[in-house]
Amino acid sequence: MNTQRSPVDTSRWHASELPAERHAVNPGTAGAPRAVWAALIALYVLLFPYHPGLRSPNELCRLWQTRALVEYGTLNINGALRDYGYVGDLSVKDGKYYPSKAPLLSFAAVPLYATMRALGGGHRHAVPEVPLVFFSRLLLTVLPTLGLLWLVRRYLRAYLEPLVADALTVTYGLGSLAFSYSLLFMSHQTTAVLLFASFYALWRCARGEWRERGYLVAGACAGATVAAEYTGAMGVLGLVLYAVLTFAFQDAPARVRWTRLGRAAGLATLGALPFLIALMAYHQATFGHPLASGYKYLNDAGYQPWHLGGFLGIRTPDPRAFGLSFFSPLRGLFTLAPFLLLALPGLVLLWRRRGQSSEARAVAWLGLALMAGYTYFTSSFSYDSWGWTTGPRHLTGLVPFLLLPVGLSLERLRAASRGAWALGGAAMLCGVSIAATGVATFINYIPDDVSNAVGALALPLLRTGYVPPGPLTFIGLPAGAAGTALMALLLGTAAWVFVRLARKPGQTWPAAPALGTALAVLVVLGAAQALTTRNDTADRNAVRFLQSVWLNAPGRDVAFWPGGPGR
């Protein structure tokens, strides 16, 4: 029996403020063409920024445990360290080494590794490092993100016109942390995928579109989030608040609401339990206590102070950590993805509309809670611990929840009778986000002492022919041609997003004021890049170092799988 409330009229809280053209099929409101989606998918599949010489610790410590599970049948990676080489990001207890990370991705890669091992000949060294990293990323971080983009698009289209929903989905896919961390075998984008999937299940259940069993899905995704990344628990707390509010705000007697909430909580808990029990069993087996994580036993003494005090190193806010996390030219969230600045007025719009329906109230509270929680976290944790990363990696789980506020800001500008200039500026922020984050992601290993991720590192490398490897180069296409093709796809997609968002419904081209403001925004952001690029010794050394470890450096041929599987 389906005891969920009947579907509600979810359009009440936004449709009254949208133009009449919202549902019309015309050049101003049509969604993204297939060519745009094809370009996005191609960039995800064909880019492989990886350089074995860096010994990427966050990735390889997980994959070394995958090797250990298959090759030695153990959780510790002592044998893998001996046979495949040393890696970082380790914990040690009683002389046994383990990844310091939550274990979900290590275990998720086991079936893939076992299959590759069998195809490679079935011996201990049958799977080389490069194909192991490539296929682990492709199947376990890239493909799930492409699935997330489909969910994001469906969610945004419930509230926004198709053009804005599709353009924002593309901007999120190529102009945010989602792109950078999908192309790395790390847990940050996995956390974003699982958090949003959990939210999506809660949202569909709250609207009466899914049966109560959907709460099992929400709980399973939430439990898997914590098993993938410990700090994902912060996002799970926001989802718990959202779930409770969807029942608290229902128009029903209190007894009925709390009975429904109890059933939903029971189902969600049942869905989460397998992952939580498995995680505690892992902790018991590796670190001697079900609640003891690897951060308590870090092998590198230099990292230990970052995780001491407070909760897992989360203490009181530090203005420096706050400023650098959001505005640093090296890895600031708003520096690399300035379109997210539109979420700030969008959150105000979302909050003002909370009285128009119970759904609007719950979504507004969720947006504010996650923004406040993640801001507190990034401001209270050591900024210096981010490591060689593109952007503030622990904010990756927040970004998909900022897309609706961004969309509301864009739709308000599109619906205004005046203000084409403001729309042009907002559209340029989206286009620049794709260009800046995309170019940085072509490198995706950003040293801590570089002045600027784009101007000081990415552009000098790309200009001198150091483009990321990938399937195109592995099959023999010259690196220069492959890099040019991929850059054309990236910049072409950025141009499509800008042009489509900068023109109001019914227009075939952005108005002159929109183009003028867009140009001014581009000049300002370009000047900021130039002024924050020092081109000093640290910048030049970083470029030279990456050139020295580049997998497919100019003039160097690289075999993807030497000898091929089974040889």
LOZARO-454796 format. One line per 4 residues: number of its first residue (from 1); their letters; for each residue x negated, y negated, z of C-alpha. Coordinates in steps of 0.25 Angstrom, whole numbers, plus 5000, padded with zeros to 4 digits. Last residue first. Layout:
<rolums>
NUM) A) X:Y:Z; ...
</rolums>
This chain:
<rolums>
567) RGPG) 4798:5045:4906; 4812:5047:4911; 4816:5032:4910; 4806:5024:4901
563) GPWF) 4791:5024:4900; 4790:5011:4908; 4804:5006:4912; 4805:4992:4908
559) AVDR) 4792:4991:4901; 4786:4977:4901; 4778:4970:4890; 4769:4958:4895
555) GPAN) 4767:4947:4885; 4775:4937:4893; 4778:4942:4907; 4788:4954:4908
551) LWVS) 4787:4957:4922; 4782:4944:4927; 4772:4946:4939; 4761:4936:4934
547) QLFR) 4772:4926:4929; 4778:4926:4942; 4765:4922:4949; 4762:4911:4938
543) VANR) 4776:4905:4940; 4775:4905:4955; 4760:4899:4955; 4765:4888:4946
539) DATD) 4776:4884:4956; 4767:4885:4968; 4757:4877:4961; 4766:4866:4958
535) NRTT) 4777:4865:4947; 4785:4857:4957; 4799:4860:4951; 4809:4852:4960
531) LAQA) 4809:4840:4951; 4811:4848:4938; 4823:4856:4944; 4829:4844:4950
527) AGLV) 4828:4837:4936; 4835:4848:4929; 4846:4848:4940; 4848:4833:4937
523) VLVA) 4847:4834:4922; 4857:4845:4922; 4866:4837:4931; 4865:4825:4922
519) LATG) 4868:4834:4909; 4880:4840:4916; 4885:4826:4919; 4884:4821:4905
515) LAPA) 4890:4834:4899; 4902:4833:4908; 4903:4818:4905; 4903:4821:4890
511) APWT) 4914:4831:4891; 4910:4846:4891; 4914:4853:4877; 4927:4860:4872
507) QGPK) 4936:4853:4883; 4949:4859:4886; 4946:4863:4900; 4934:4854:4905
503) RALR) 4920:4856:4900; 4908:4857:4909; 4912:4872:4913; 4911:4878:4899
499) VFVW) 4899:4870:4895; 4891:4873:4907; 4894:4888:4908; 4891:4889:4893
495) AATG) 4877:4882:4895; 4874:4891:4907; 4877:4903:4898; 4868:4898:4887
491) LLLA) 4857:4895:4897; 4857:4910:4902; 4859:4917:4889; 4848:4908:4883
487) MLAT) 4839:4912:4894; 4841:4926:4892; 4838:4925:4877; 4826:4917:4879
483) GAAG) 4821:4927:4890; 4823:4939:4881; 4816:4932:4869; 4804:4928:4878
479) APLG) 4803:4941:4884; 4802:4948:4871; 4813:4959:4869; 4807:4973:4871
475) IFTL) 4817:4981:4878; 4812:4977:4892; 4813:4962:4888; 4827:4963:4885
471) PGPP) 4830:4971:4897; 4824:4961:4906; 4812:4953:4909; 4812:4939:4915
467) VYGT) 4806:4928:4906; 4792:4923:4908; 4790:4916:4895; 4782:4904:4900
463) RLLP) 4795:4895:4900; 4802:4906:4908; 4791:4906:4919; 4791:4890:4920
459) LALA) 4806:4890:4920; 4808:4900:4931; 4797:4895:4941; 4796:4880:4943
455) GVAN) 4809:4875:4936; 4818:4886:4940; 4815:4891:4954; 4809:4877:4959
451) SVDD) 4798:4874:4968; 4792:4888:4969; 4787:4893:4982; 4797:4904:4985
447) PIYN) 4795:4911:4972; 4807:4913:4963; 4809:4927:4958; 4822:4927:4949
443) IFTA) 4814:4923:4936; 4826:4923:4926; 4834:4920:4939; 4828:4906:4939
439) VGTA) 4833:4904:4925; 4847:4909:4928; 4848:4901:4941; 4844:4888:4934
435) AISV) 4852:4890:4921; 4864:4896:4927; 4865:4885:4938; 4862:4874:4927
431) GCLM) 4875:4879:4920; 4884:4879:4932; 4878:4865:4937; 4881:4860:4923
427) AAGG) 4896:4863:4924; 4896:4855:4937; 4890:4843:4931; 4899:4844:4919
423) LAWA) 4911:4845:4928; 4907:4833:4935; 4906:4825:4922; 4920:4830:4918
419) GRSA) 4925:4822:4930; 4939:4819:4926; 4952:4826:4925; 4947:4836:4935
415) ARLR) 4950:4851:4931; 4936:4854:4927; 4930:4848:4939; 4940:4855:4948
411) ELSL) 4937:4868:4941; 4922:4867:4943; 4923:4865:4958; 4933:4876:4959
407) GVPL) 4923:4885:4952; 4912:4881:4961; 4921:4885:4973; 4924:4898:4966
403) LLFP) 4909:4901:4963; 4904:4899:4978; 4908:4913:4982; 4899:4919:4971
399) VLGT) 4887:4912:4977; 4887:4916:4992; 4881:4930:4990; 4869:4924:4983
395) LHRP) 4866:4915:4995; 4855:4924:5000; 4847:4923:4987; 4845:4908:4989
391) GTTW) 4840:4905:4974; 4831:4914:4965; 4823:4922:4975; 4808:4924:4979
387) GWSD) 4811:4924:4994; 4823:4919:5001; 4816:4919:5014; 4811:4905:5014
383) YSFS) 4825:4900:5016; 4826:4906:5030; 4840:4909:5034; 4849:4898:5040
379) STFY) 4853:4890:5028; 4855:4902:5019; 4864:4908:5029; 4872:4895:5033
375) TYGA) 4874:4892:5018; 4879:4907:5016; 4889:4906:5027; 4894:4892:5024
371) MLAL) 4896:4896:5009; 4902:4909:5013; 4912:4903:5023; 4916:4891:5013
367) GLWA) 4919:4901:5002; 4926:4911:5011; 4935:4900:5017; 4939:4895:5004
363) VARA) 4942:4909:4998; 4951:4911:5010; 4958:4898:5009; 4961:4899:4994
359) ESSQ) 4967:4913:4996; 4976:4908:5007; 4981:4898:4997; 4981:4883:4994
355) GRRR) 4975:4879:5008; 4961:4883:5004; 4961:4873:4992; 4952:4863:5000
351) WLLV) 4942:4874:5003; 4940:4878:4989; 4938:4864:4984; 4928:4862:4995
347) LGPL) 4921:4875:4991; 4921:4870:4977; 4914:4857:4981; 4903:4865:4986
343) ALLL) 4904:4876:4976; 4900:4866:4965; 4886:4867:4971; 4885:4881:4966
339) FPAL) 4883:4876:4952; 4869:4872:4956; 4864:4886:4955; 4849:4886:4956
335) TFLG) 4849:4873:4965; 4862:4875:4972; 4857:4889:4978; 4843:4883:4980
331) RLPS) 4831:4892:4976; 4819:4884:4972; 4825:4870:4970; 4830:4872:4984
327) FFSL) 4845:4867:4985; 4854:4878:4992; 4844:4887:4999; 4834:4876:5001
323) GFAR) 4843:4866:5008; 4849:4876:5017; 4836:4883:5021; 4830:4869:5024
319) PDPT) 4842:4865:5032; 4841:4877:5041; 4853:4884:5047; 4853:4892:5059
315) RIGL) 4848:4907:5058; 4850:4918:5048; 4838:4927:5050; 4846:4940:5050
311) FGGL) 4855:4934:5060; 4848:4923:5068; 4834:4925:5070; 4824:4934:5062
307) HWPQ) 4826:4936:5047; 4817:4926:5042; 4806:4928:5052; 4805:4943:5047
303) YGAD) 4800:4939:5033; 4786:4937:5036; 4785:4950:5044; 4787:4957:5031
299) NLYK) 4792:4971:5035; 4805:4967:5039; 4811:4975:5051; 4823:4967:5056
295) YGSA) 4827:4963:5041; 4828:4978:5038; 4842:4978:5045; 4846:4983:5059
291) LPHG) 4861:4985:5061; 4861:5000:5059; 4849:5002:5068; 4836:5009:5065
287) FTAQ) 4830:5001:5053; 4831:5011:5042; 4841:5022:5045; 4849:5013:5054
283) HYAM) 4849:5001:5044; 4854:5011:5033; 4865:5016:5042; 4869:5002:5045
279) LAIL) 4870:4999:5030; 4877:5012:5027; 4888:5009:5037; 4889:4995:5032
275) FPLA) 4891:5000:5017; 4901:5011:5021; 4908:5001:5030; 4911:4990:5020
271) GLTA) 4923:4997:5014; 4929:5001:5027; 4927:4987:5033; 4935:4981:5021
267) LGAA) 4946:4991:5022; 4947:4988:5037; 4946:4973:5035; 4957:4974:5025
263) RGLR) 4966:4982:5034; 4964:4972:5045; 4966:4960:5036; 4980:4966:5032
259) TWRV) 4984:4968:5046; 4979:4954:5050; 4987:4948:5039; 5000:4956:5042
255) RAPA) 4999:4952:5057; 4997:4937:5054; 5009:4936:5045; 5007:4934:5030
251) DQFA) 5002:4922:5022; 4988:4926:5021; 4977:4917:5026; 4972:4927:5037
247) FTLV) 4971:4938:5027; 4962:4931:5016; 4955:4925:5028; 4950:4938:5033
243) AYLV) 4944:4942:5020; 4938:4928:5018; 4931:4929:5032; 4926:4943:5029
239) LGLV) 4921:4938:5016; 4913:4928:5023; 4907:4938:5032; 4903:4947:5020
235) GMAG) 4895:4935:5015; 4887:4934:5028; 4885:4950:5027; 4878:4948:5014
231) TYEA) 4866:4944:5023; 4863:4959:5024; 4862:4961:5009; 4867:4974:5002
227) AVTA) 4873:4982:5014; 4879:4969:5018; 4886:4967:5004; 4889:4982:5004
223) GACA) 4898:4980:5016; 4905:4968:5009; 4907:4975:4996; 4913:4987:5003
219) GAVL) 4922:4978:5012; 4928:4971:4999; 4930:4984:4992; 4937:4990:5004
215) YGRE) 4945:4977:5005; 4950:4981:4990; 4958:4992:4997; 4968:4982:5001
211) RWEG) 4973:4981:4987; 4968:4971:4977; 4975:4959:4971; 4982:4955:4984
207) RACR) 4974:4942:4983; 4967:4945:4996; 4962:4959:4990; 4957:4952:4978
203) WLAY) 4949:4942:4987; 4944:4953:4996; 4939:4961:4984; 4932:4949:4978
199) FSAF) 4926:4945:4991; 4919:4959:4992; 4915:4958:4978; 4909:4944:4981
195) LLVA) 4901:4949:4993; 4896:4962:4985; 4891:4954:4973; 4885:4943:4981
191) TTQH) 4878:4953:4990; 4873:4960:4977; 4868:4947:4973; 4859:4946:4985
187) SMFL) 4855:4960:4986; 4843:4960:4978; 4839:4968:4965; 4838:4955:4957
183) LSYS) 4845:4950:4945; 4858:4949:4952; 4851:4940:4962; 4848:4929:4952
179) FALS) 4861:4930:4944; 4870:4929:4957; 4861:4918:4963; 4868:4909:4953
175) GLGY) 4868:4904:4939; 4870:4916:4931; 4882:4924:4937; 4887:4912:4945
171) TVTL) 4887:4903:4932; 4894:4914:4924; 4905:4916:4935; 4906:4901:4936
167) ADAV) 4908:4900:4921; 4918:4912:4921; 4927:4906:4933; 4926:4892:4927
163) LPEL) 4931:4896:4913; 4941:4906:4918; 4948:4895:4927; 4946:4897:4942
159) YARL) 4953:4904:4953; 4955:4918:4949; 4944:4917:4938; 4934:4915:4950
155) YRRV) 4937:4929:4955; 4937:4936:4942; 4924:4929:4938; 4917:4933:4951
151) LWLL) 4922:4947:4950; 4915:4948:4936; 4903:4941:4941; 4902:4951:4952
147) GLTP) 4902:4963:4942; 4890:4956:4935; 4884:4955:4949; 4885:4970:4951
143) LVTL) 4879:4972:4937; 4866:4964:4941; 4864:4968:4955; 4864:4984:4956
139) LLRS) 4864:4988:4941; 4855:4978:4935; 4847:4975:4947; 4844:4990:4950
135) FFVL) 4842:4992:4935; 4831:4982:4934; 4824:4985:4947; 4823:4999:4944
131) PVEP) 4819:4997:4930; 4807:4988:4934; 4803:4997:4946; 4800:5009:4938
127) VAHR) 4809:5021:4941; 4803:5035:4939; 4792:5033:4949; 4798:5044:4959
123) HGGG) 4801:5054:4948; 4815:5057:4942; 4811:5054:4927; 4816:5040:4925
119) LARM) 4830:5043:4923; 4831:5050:4936; 4824:5038:4943; 4833:5029:4936
115) TAYL) 4845:5036:4942; 4840:5037:4956; 4837:5022:4955; 4851:5018:4951
111) PVAA) 4857:5027:4961; 4848:5021:4972; 4850:5007:4968; 4862:5005:4977
107) FSLL) 4854:5010:4989; 4844:4999:4988; 4854:4989:4985; 4862:4992:4998
103) PAKS) 4850:4992:5007; 4850:4978:5015; 4836:4973:5013; 4823:4974:5021
99) PYYK) 4820:4986:5012; 4814:4998:5020; 4800:5002:5025; 4797:5012:5035
95) GDKV) 4786:5011:5046; 4796:5011:5057; 4804:5000:5052; 4800:4991:5040
91) SLDG) 4808:4981:5032; 4804:4977:5018; 4806:4965:5008; 4794:4968:5000
87) VYGY) 4789:4979:4991; 4777:4989:4990; 4775:4998:4979; 4783:5010:4972
83) DRLA) 4777:5022:4979; 4773:5018:4993; 4784:5007:4994; 4794:5018:4989
79) GNIN) 4789:5028:5000; 4790:5018:5011; 4804:5013:5006; 4813:5018:5018
75) LTGY) 4827:5023:5015; 4822:5037:5011; 4826:5047:5000; 4812:5046:4994
71) EVLA) 4814:5043:4980; 4829:5039:4980; 4830:5031:4993; 4815:5026:4992
67) RTQW) 4818:5021:4978; 4830:5013:4982; 4822:5008:4994; 4812:5003:4984
63) LRCL) 4823:4997:4977; 4827:4989:4989; 4813:4984:4992; 4811:4981:4977
59) ENPS) 4822:4970:4976; 4820:4961:4988; 4805:4964:4987; 4803:4959:4972
55) RLGP) 4789:4966:4970; 4785:4953:4962; 4776:4961:4953; 4789:4969:4948
51) HYPF) 4794:4956:4941; 4809:4956:4939; 4819:4946:4932; 4827:4956:4924
47) LLVY) 4837:4948:4915; 4845:4956:4905; 4856:4961:4913; 4860:4948:4920
43) LAIL) 4857:4939:4909; 4865:4948:4899; 4877:4948:4908; 4878:4933:4909
39) AAWV) 4876:4932:4894; 4887:4942:4891; 4896:4934:4901; 4894:4922:4893
35) ARPA) 4896:4929:4879; 4909:4934:4884; 4915:4921:4885; 4917:4914:4898
31) GATG) 4931:4910:4902; 4940:4900:4895; 4944:4887:4902; 4939:4876:4894
27) PNVA) 4939:4883:4880; 4954:4886:4882; 4962:4897:4888; 4971:4890:4898
23) HREA) 4972:4894:4912; 4965:4883:4919; 4970:4872:4908; 4980:4867:4918
19) PLES) 4969:4862:4927; 4966:4868:4940; 4969:4862:4954; 4983:4869:4955
15) AHWR) 4976:4882:4951; 4967:4882:4963; 4974:4886:4976; 4987:4892:4970
11) STDV) 4980:4901:4960; 4979:4912:4970; 4993:4915:4971; 4993:4927:4980
7) PSRQ) 4993:4942:4977; 5001:4950:4987; 4996:4953:5001; 4989:4966:5003
3) TNM) 4997:4977:5008; 4995:4986:4996; 5000:5000:5000
</rolums>
